């Protein structure tokens, strides 16, 4: 009934969908197995993509040939570039998506991808032969062979849903949990643990009074995520989000349900996300806060369903509802479904290689929440990398490994493998020490050539990036040639509160002023407008960023060069740490467990001191 596949991908969420697309587009024959073909690409929690650091990840996925950016651009109902008041290293695109259109578009794109087959069933067991993963066994009794398997099980591995004192098995509301895989992997020597996450109630938008809330419209300029094509939203009217707040009365009502809370009563063992806690956790941890912000987010163009971002909870339904009716604008709200917590199995990611292949079992790759992460974007980028590297494994080629200085994706994978995680891992700009280099605006310049060399990025996409690089190089020269006279610019400078020119100055020098932008100059200075007429806005903005922040960019590049001395010092896989007596016992244990690839990775492992690294360096030198 089934041929032997190159790669089997288990799970069709954000990680699984990206993994299947990547492996197939590189030439592998792929089978995507999911328990429900109607929920491919499902947004299980909030209907949004991107945000702080997450937007950078989506743009990196797009530059590497993934689908998430394209799907988001085709289905967004609102777009905002966050942190525009800060430097460009902090700018982060975010979009509200139409939840149903998002999943529909994902399925369409996968169905149009050659080499992808689909099958609806539960995977209960892996086929293991001679220390290698060679396929899967399904709930219907099928044995399907492959050369590699990618597990992207999300919250489904022995998932338990909690609402107050009620709990029942499930991977998502109204969807059953997956069983069997954890138990088999543990028997093979894997370590597993439990995490939890949650979701808020869904509300009938017709029952809300928006006049009591603060409107949050989208940006006038919709740049989107994908570097190819324009977002479907460009030029259209966007859906607004809204902001309201809890208060003491809401908190007091929520507290009446604490004794029935599965979190406080000890019925949940898993640790929840630190940076996206439940509303009861916020009240408990931040008792001094008078209120908490709630974002009221529409679920799509043509639905009345509303997502209450910031009100994740697993309290009893009656307590959830009563507390919500005390929130301004929610006095007469009608609930579609209550919020809930879900507890699930994950495998500490220190058990992985940098390719996301497991150390214990050759040919088995993990991606997404199974590795302890939270968030669509974090899952999608792992899926992309696992799909790429599963294909590389099958074709006996070297894996693609991104450095911390090359991509947020590299930071995420390095963090997981070097440090592990005991709580759901979420990406932030603060996690990236080279974030000035890893901006959302230059992901195409950083990564498209990598993708093109793998056969993912098309010749057309590569040509577009090459043309952009050429345009930016020419613009840098032009900016250094354009000279502005005091009489043509001083009125504008005065309006910006900027010091007037005493003599002529080149444009490349003028834009170094923080209060001056090319976009503004184009609107106000005729001579600049004439000389830049017809030039691509994206290239102009890229040129401005490179010139304005050149000093900081150069400093980070210098730091990368200095750090690369450790990154280039590879530790042999057979290195015997027991012979290095001078390092601490803790360091020896962690080095033996994680088996770092380089001294750079070893230096980032929690519990490894600089002196341990120096000793290793000396020992390796001998």
N, C-alpha and C positions, 0 to 999 in steps of 0.2 A: 504493500500500500504506500510505503514511503521510500524514497531513494535515500542514499547516504548523503547528508548535507556537509558542507564545509563548516558552517557555523549554525548552531541553534541558539536563539535568543529567547529566554524565558521571561515573560512579562512585557507588556506593551504600553507602559507609562512613558514618561519623558526619557528615562535612561534607555529602556528597551527599544523605543522607536528610533532614537538616534543611533543606537548600536546596530540595529538591523539595516538602517539606511547606509551607514558608513561602510560596513562590511560588504554589502551588496554592491554599492557603487564602486568599490575597489576591485570587484570581480568575484567575490565569494558567492556560492549558492547558499542562501539563508532561509531558515524556517523560523518564523516568529510565532511562538506559542503563547496564548493568553487564555485566561479562564472566561473572558467575555469579549468577543470581537466588537461589541457595541461600545466599548469604553477605551478603545485605542486613543492614546494621547489625552486622556481625561485629566482635567484640572480638578484634583480631588479636594483642594482647599480653596484659596482665594483665586478669583478670576483675573490674575495679573501676571505679567512677566517683567523681569528686570528690577531695577531699584539700585540702592547703594551697593556697588561692587558686582551685584548680580547682572546689571545691565552690561557691564564690561564683559562678563562671561558669555552672555548671549551674542555679543558682537564677535567675540573670539570663536564661538561655535560656528557662526556664519562664515568667518574668514577661513575656517578650516573645512568648509564644505558641508556643515550640518544644516538641518532644516528648521531649527527653532526660530531663528530670526525671520525667515521667510513666512512661516506659519503665523507668527505674531503680527507681522506687517499686513498680512492679508485679513486678519480677524480683529484688529484692535478697534476699540470704540472711544478710547481717549489716549493721548500721548503727553508725557511730561518729561522734560530733562531736569532731573533733580540736581541741586547744589550749584546752580548757575552763578550764585553769588560768590562761590569759591573758585579756586584755580581749576583748570581743565582736568587735572589729575583726579579731581573729585566729581566731575560731571558724570552723571549716571542716568541713562535712559530708562524709562519705566512706562509700561502700557497696560491699560485695562483691556482685557479681551472679551469677546463674546464667547462664553464657555462652550456652547454647543457648536458654534462655527469653528472654534479652535480644534476640537476633537475631529470634526468632519474634515477639515482641511488636512490634518495629520494623516487620517486614513486615506484620503485621496492621493496625497503625495507618496505614501508608502505603496499604494496599489499601482501607482504609475512608475515605481522603481523596479527596474528589471532585476531578476535574481531573488526577489523576496516572495516566499510562499507563506501562507497563513494556516494556522490550525487552532481550533478552540478546544481546550482540554486543560486539566490540571496536571502539572508535573509533580509526581510524588517521589521520584528517585532518580539518581544519576547512574549511568552505566560507567563503571570503572574497570579498566583492564590494564594490568601492568603499570600501575601508578599514574595512569592517564585517564582523563575524562573523555569518554568515547560516545556520549549520547545521553538520552533520557528515557525514563519509563513514565507513562502517563496514567491518569486515573482510570481511563478506559482500557488499560492493559496493553497499549502499544509500546513497542521498543523501537525508538528512532535513533539511528546512528549518526554521528557527526565527528569531525576532527577537532572541534572546539565547542564549548558551551559558555554562554554569557548569562549569568543569573542577575536579574534586575527585579527582585520580588517586592520591592517597596515595603508597605506595611502589612503584607499578607502572610508572612511566615509566622504561623501560630498566633495570628492577630486576635486580640480580644477588645471589644468595644465596651466602654463604660459610660453609663448615664446614671448618675446618682448611685443607688444601691443595686441597680440592674447591670448585668454584664452578660455578654454573649459573644461567641466566636464570629469574627468577620475581618476582612481586610479593608473594607470601606462599608459605609452604611448600605445595607441591602445586598452585600456581596460577601460570599463565604471566604473564610481564611484558607490558606494553603498549608498542608501538613506533610510531614515525611522528610523533607529535605534537611531541616535542621538536625533531626535525630541521626540521619545518615552521616552528615558531615562531622558531627561531634564524634561519632563512632570511628571516623577516619582520622581523628586527632585534631580537628578544628576546635577553636574556642568560640563560644557564642555567649551573648548576653541579651538584656532586654532594654529597650528604650520606649518612650512614649511621645506622642504628639496629640494635637487636638484641633478641633474646628469649631467655629461659632454657629449660632442658630441662623437659619435662613428665614427671611421676613417678606411678607407681601408688601411691595413698595407702594401700593395704592393706599395702604393704611397709615402711611407716615406723613407728618406735617413738616415739610422741608423749610417752611418759613421760620422755623425755630432753629435751623441749622445754618452753618456757614458753607457757602458754595465753593467748590474747588474745581474750576474749569481746566480744560487742557491747554497746552501751548498753542499759540498761533502757528508757529513753525513746527511741522511734523517731520522730523528727520528719520524716525524709525530705527530699525535694527540691522536690516540686511544692506550690504554694500552693493547689491544689484537690484535695480528697479526702485520704484517709489512706493511708499505705503498706500494701501487702498484708501486710507483715511484722509490723505492729503486733499485739502480743499473742501472737505465735508464738515458739517456741523458735528461736534463731538458730544458724547454723553458726559455730564458732569458727575463728579463724586461730591460727597458732602461730609462735613465734620460736625460732630456733636460730642458731648462729654458726660461721663458718669458724675455722680456727686455723692455726698455722704449718705443720703437716703437710699441710693442704689446699693452702696457698699453694705449698709446695715441689712438690707433685705437679702443680699447674697450671703452674708454671714449666717443667716438663719438656716442655711442648707449645708454649712460646713461639716456638721456631724454626720451627714449622709454623703459627703464628698469622698469618692474613691481614692483621691489623692491624699487627703488628710487621715482617712480611716485605715490607710495602709494596704488597700486592695490592689494598688498599682505599685509594682516593684521598679519599673523602668523609670529612668531619669528623663525629664522633659526638656524642651529647648530653652536655654537660658535667655535668649534674646527675643523669644516670641512666647512668653508665658501665658498661662490661662488667666482670666480675669480674677479668679479666686486666689491664684498665686500672686498676682500683682498686689491685691489688697493685703495679703498676708505679709509679703516681703517689703512693701512700701506703705506701711500703715500711716505714715505721716502725710501721704499725698491726699489732698482733698478731692481730686478728680483724676480721671484717666481719659485720654483722647480716643474717640471711636471714629473710624472712617467708614462711611456708608457707601458701598460700591455696587453699582448695577451689574447684573450678571450677563447682560447682552443687549442687543438693539431692540429685540421684540419680546422681551420677557419682563414680568413685573417682579421677579425674584431679586432680592437684595442680600448681599453678603455683608455682615456686620464685623468688619475688620477691627480687632482689638478686644473682642468679647468672646474669645475662645473659652469654652467651659465644659465641665462634665458634671455639673450640679444637677439635681433633679429637675425635670422639665417645668414643674410648677414654680420652682424658685427662679429658674431662668426667665420665665415669662413675666412673673410679677416684678422682677428687678428691671427688665427691659421697659415695662410700661412707665417706669419712673424716670427714664432717660428723656430729656427734652426732644420732642418730635416723635416719640414712640408711645405716647399716652394711649393710643388706640390701635397699637400694632397687632397684626395677626401673624402667627408663627407658621411657617411651612414645615420646618423640622427643627428639633432641638440640637444644640451643640453636643459634642461627645468627645471623649478621649479614646485613643487607641494605643494599645500596648503591643509590641511586636518584637521578633527576634532580629538581631543583627550580629555581624561577625567583626570584631575589632580589626580595623584595617592594617594593623601592623603585621598581619599575616599575609600581606600582598607584596608582590614585586611592583616596581614602578610602572610596569606595563598594565597593572591591575589584574594580572594573572596571579592565582594563589600559589603560595610557596609549597604547600603540602600536596597539591594535585595539579599536575601538568595539564594544560589545555582547558582549565576552568578559570573563568574571569568573573569578577564581581563588579557591579556598578550601581550607584544610587544609594538608597536608604539602607540597603543590606550592609553598606560600609559605614553607617553611622552618620550620614549627612542628612540635612533637612533642606527642602526647597527644590522647586522645579529646575532651576538653573544649575544648581550643584549636581543634581541627578543627570541632567541632559549632557553636561560636559563630560562626566564620567562615562556615560553610555557611548558617547562619540569616541572617546579614547579607547574604551574596551572593545568597541567594534573594529576600530582601526587595527588595534594590536592583536585581536583574534584573527583577523585576516593575515596580518604579518606572521603570526605563529603558524597558521595553516600553510602559508607559502614559504616558510622557513627563512623569513627575512628579519632583520633587526627591528625591535619595537620602536615606536615613536615615543620619546620621552621629552617633555617640555620642561625647561629649567624655570626656576623661580623668577629669573630675570627676563624670561620670554613671554610669560602669560600668567594671568590669574589662575588658569587651569593648572599650570605647573605648581603654583603656590598651594592650591587646594590638595593636589595629590601628594606633594611633598609633606604637607602638614599631617595628612592622614597617616601616611606610612611611617614618618619619622617620629611623630608625637602620639599617634593614636587619638582616640576620643572616647570619653566616657559619658558624653551628652551629645545630643544632635548638633552636628557641626554646621555652622552657617558662615558664608564668606562675608568679609568686610574689607574695605579699602585699607584699614589699619593692619591687616594681616600681611599685606604686601610691602616689603621694604623698598621695592623699586617701583612704586606706583606712579611716579612721574613718567617713567618709561612705558607703563602698562595702561595707557589711557584708552578710553572707549573710542576715541576718534582715529587712532592709528592701528587698531587691531588688524585691519587689512594689510597695512604695510609690514606689520610684524610677522603675519602667519600665512598669508596667501601663497607665498612661494613654497612654504612647507607643504601645504595642502596640494599644490599643483604637482610637486615632485612625487606625491603619493598617488596621483591620479584622481583626486577628489575635486579639486578646483579645475574648472574648465579652462581651455586656452583663452576663451573670451574674457573670463574673470581675471586671469593673469594679465592679459593685455590691458585691461582697464586699470589695474593697479600700477603697471609699468608706466602707463600714460599719466596717471596721477603723480607718480614720483617725478616724472620728467617735468610736469607743469609746476610742481612745488619748487624744483631746482631752478627753473626759469624765473619764477616769481621772486625767489630770494634775491636773484641778481637784479631784477627790476625794482624791488623795494629799496635796494641799495643805490639805485640810479635816480629814482624819483626824488626831486628836491623841492621842498616847500618853502615859500617866502613868508616872512612874518605877516605881511598885509593880507595874505589869502587864508591864513590859518588862525590868527590871534583872536578874532571874534569867537570862533568856535571853541578855542582853548579856554577863553574867559567864561563861556557858558558851562564848561565842564569843571570850572574851578581849578584849572591847570595853569601853570606858569606860562606867560607869553614868551614867544621866541624873540630874541634880540638880534638874531641873524638867521640866515637860511639853514635848514636842517633836512637831512635825509629821512625819508619815511621809515626806513629800517631802525633809525634811532628814536623817532617820535613814538612809535608804537610800543617801545619799552616802558612807557609811562603806564601805570596800572589802570588809570581812569580812561585811557584812550583805546578804542577798538576800531578795527578796519571796517566792521559793519556800520558803525556810527559815522566814520569818515566818508564812506561811500554815499551816505545820505546827505552829508553836509558840505563836502568839499568837491566842487565841480571838476577840478583838475585831476583828482584821484579817480573820480567816477569815469571820466573819459578814458584814462589810461588802463583801467581795469574792466572796461566794458566788454561783456561777452565771456569773461573768464569764469570758470566753474566756482561757485561759492564754497563748495567743500574744499577745493584746493586752496582757495584764499584763506579760509579759516585754518587749515593745516599749516600753511606758511606762517601765519601770524603766531600760532601756538609755538612753532619751532623757533621762531626768532625771539618772541617775548620771554620764553622760558629756557633759552639756550644754556644759560649759566647753570641752571638746576639740572637740566638734562645731561650736561657734560659731567657734572659732579656725580650723578648716579651711574653714568657709564664708567667713570673712573673707579667707583666703588665696586661695580660688577667685575671689572678687570682684576681688582685686588682680591675679591672673594673667589674668583674663578680658579685661583691657584689651589684652593682646597677642593673645589668641585672637580678639577681635572685629575686629582690624585685618587685613582680607583683602588678600592680594597679588593683583593682577590676573593672570589666566592669561597675558596677553601681556607681562608685565613684562620688560624687557630688562636683565638683570644686567650685561651687558657695559658699560653706561653708568655703572655705579657703580664708579669706579676706586679708591675708598678702601678697599674690602674686599679681603681676601687672595685670592690665586689659588685656594687650596683651597676657600674659602668660595664663591667664584663658581662653581667647577666643580660643587660639591655642590648648590648652589641651582638651577643650571641642570638638573642631572640629576633631582633629586627634585621640583622645582617645588612648594614648600610652599604650602598654601592660605592660611595666616595667618602672622603674625610669631611667634605662639606656637609653631607647628609648626617654623618656621625655627630658633627658639632651641634646639630639642631635637635638631637634626641634629648628629651627631658631627662635630667640626671647625669648627663655627660658634661664634665667640666672642661674648660680650656686646657688645663694641665693634662687631662686624659688624651685630648686630641694631639697635643705636643708629643706625648709619649708614644702614641701610635705612629706619628710622623717619623720620629727618630727610629723606631723599631722597623718600620717599613723601609726606611733609608738604608738600614743595615742589610 
